Amino acid sequence: MDKPKIFSMAFSGVYPLLVKKAEKKAHTKAEVDEIIFWLTGYDADSLQAQLEHQVDIETFFDQAPHMNEHTSLIKGVICGYRVEEIEDDTMRKIRYLDKLVDELAHGKPMTKILRG
């Protein structure tokens, strides 16, 4: 079976869309970065390096320093799919990130977004 097209998209192309989604609702790039750092273990320098190297989304998640141990607490529907029921590991990680940024855009407090 072919991999979904999104796996081969450059993360550097998707990242501005995540930031734009947040900024449209009066949130910031820094908040999106905080979500990415929490979810993946990247920091500012390593995230910037991934953006500069234009790695694809699959590589971005494969090379993540460490996925947060609380990702199992991320539940709900994003793009018509329940994130907790997505079987493909990479697709689930993509949807986790989308779900968290969506929660930010909808005004959920950061402590709840980061499952604190």
C-alpha positions in Angstrom: 0.0 0.0 0.0 1.3 3.5 -0.9 2.1 5.9 1.9 -0.3 8.9 2.3 0.9 11.9 0.3 1.2 14.0 3.5 4.1 11.8 4.7 6.3 13.1 1.9 5.4 16.7 2.3 8.1 19.0 3.7 7.4 19.8 7.3 8.7 23.3 6.5 5.6 23.6 4.2 3.1 22.5 6.8 4.6 24.4 9.7 3.5 27.9 8.4 0.0 26.6 8.0 -0.1 25.5 11.7 1.2 28.9 12.7 -1.3 30.6 10.5 -4.2 28.5 12.0 -3.1 29.8 15.5 -2.5 33.4 14.5 -5.9 33.7 12.9 -7.3 33.1 16.4 -5.0 35.6 18.1 -2.4 33.0 19.2 1.3 33.0 18.4 4.1 31.1 16.7 5.7 30.7 20.1 2.6 28.9 21.3 2.7 26.5 18.3 6.4 25.9 19.0 5.6 25.1 22.6 3.2 22.5 21.5 5.7 21.0 19.0 8.4 21.0 21.7 6.0 19.3 24.2 4.8 16.7 21.7 8.1 15.8 20.0 11.0 16.7 22.3 12.4 19.1 19.7 13.8 22.4 21.0 14.1 25.7 19.2 17.5 24.8 17.6 16.5 21.3 16.5 13.2 22.4 15.2 14.9 25.2 13.2 17.4 22.6 11.8 14.5 20.4 10.6 12.8 23.3 8.9 16.1 24.4 7.2 16.8 20.8 6.0 13.2 20.6 4.7 12.7 17.1 6.0 9.5 15.4 5.1 6.8 15.0 7.7 7.5 11.3 8.2 11.2 12.0 8.8 10.3 14.9 11.1 8.4 12.5 13.4 10.8 9.6 13.0 13.7 11.9 14.1 11.8 13.5 17.0 14.0 13.3 20.1 11.1 11.7 22.1 7.4 11.7 21.7 5.7 12.9 24.9 4.7 10.1 27.2 1.3 11.7 27.6 0.2 11.5 24.0 -2.3 8.8 24.9 -4.3 11.5 26.7 -4.9 13.3 23.4 -8.4 12.2 22.3 -11.1 13.5 20.1 -11.9 14.1 16.4 -9.7 15.9 13.9 -10.4 15.9 10.2 -13.2 13.3 10.8 -10.9 10.8 12.5 -10.7 9.9 16.2 -7.0 10.4 16.9 -6.9 7.6 19.5 -8.2 5.1 16.8 -5.7 5.9 14.1 -3.6 2.8 13.5 -0.7 4.1 11.5 1.9 5.5 14.0 3.1 8.4 11.8 -0.5 9.4 10.8 -1.5 9.4 14.5 1.4 11.7 15.3 0.5 14.1 12.5 -3.1 14.2 13.8 -1.9 14.7 17.4 -0.1 17.8 16.3 -3.0 19.0 14.3 -5.4 18.3 17.2 -3.3 20.2 19.7 -2.9 23.3 17.4 -6.7 23.1 16.7 -7.3 23.1 20.5 -5.0 26.2 20.7 -6.9 27.9 17.9 -10.2 27.2 19.7 -9.0 28.9 22.9 -8.2 25.9 25.1 -5.8 26.9 27.9 -2.2 25.8 27.2 -2.1 23.7 30.5 -5.0 21.6 29.1 -3.5 21.4 25.6 -0.3 20.1 27.1 -2.2 17.6 29.2 -0.9 19.2 32.4 
